[in-house]
Amino acid sequence: MLRDGLIFLSGSRTARRIATHAPGARIMARRFVAGETIDDGVAAVRGINESGMTASLDCLGESVRNRTEAEAAAATYVAVLDRIQRERLDANVSLKLTQMGQDIDDAFLRANLGRVLDRARDADLFVRFDMESSEYTQRTLDFFHRVWDEGHRNIGIVLQSYMRRSEADARAANAIGARVRLCKGAYREPEAVAYQDKADVDRNFVHLMELLLAEGRYPGIATHDEAMIRATRAFAERRGIPSSDFEFQMLYGVRRDLQHQLRRAGYNVRVYVPFGEAWYPYLMRRLAERPANLLFVVKAVLAESPFRFLRRRA
Ligand code: FDA
């Protein structure tokens, strides 16, 4: 119930306007977002690299319907790729097609994203297309396969285990040797397209993980769920799949203990590092995943806001 409410609010423009102007709102976001500038993102990646992990930089933004804004987002990604190359960071980038102009038209999207893809190819860097809500699944995969067929090989997709269709999509990706990030899925979806029960989502996650590890190319297993991580480690051991053939992926600010533990155990770990001003929907999805985070956020806001005396009294 609370999860549904938070996911609903993540898409509300009015709620976004109110929340982003609320006192303490930025402090709230800092729990899950590296900061607002490229420098903030790069500084976070440097720290992550120093602890032996890789990163994926995400310049926050989605649902862009204005060409100038979509072009500015592409320019930011080009600048990020320049920084990764120049500063020899161990990182790639993740982006959302709706940030690049998917809702404007396909020709614009192709041209706008083309600047990012060409820069990535020149720098030999990898670009992950994040997966958004089910309204975009087919279009995102169609677009991915089109760009792949045009010869780009430094790109990858995301599949969500709550989606009933994902097995077919995983097999299609494995067949062409495309890299897949597997996650559970962060949007509110209808029963017709997505499993609703956690047990079904988890069962499908394990099934897809096995398919990707056994037949895919360097999959990213993106989860903080210890049961999913245990299942992945056990399957790899059973099948003799070396830890260099896949990576675990986790979000910035979530289960840092587990990130370091996996790294120490010899696994590749990539941390997804979001930065930028458009943090509102991203933050709401993180709160929806674990409503207990609300408490953390409220405490942080009270500590910094003009109402902090309330906290001292409490
Ligand atoms: P689950 O939600 O079952 O949580 C298991 C445990 O993990 C919780 O009990 C808690 O301990 C911890 N945990 C999970 N989320 C937390 C949070 N926000 N704060 C604190 N603790 C938390 N989704 C999508 O639809 N499209 C995408 O492209 C991506 N991309 C992506 C990249 C990466 C690197 C990750 C890790 C995740 C995504 N996701 C995503 C989000 C994903 O779909 C999912 O919503 C979250 O990862 C939460 O699911 P878990 O697998 O962690 O398990």
Residues whose N, C-alpha, C, O or C-beta is under 5 A from the ligand:
A	BS01	FDA	D130 M131 V158 C183 K184 G185 A186 Y187 A222 T223 H224 D225 Q249 M250 L251 V254 Y272 R286 E289 R290
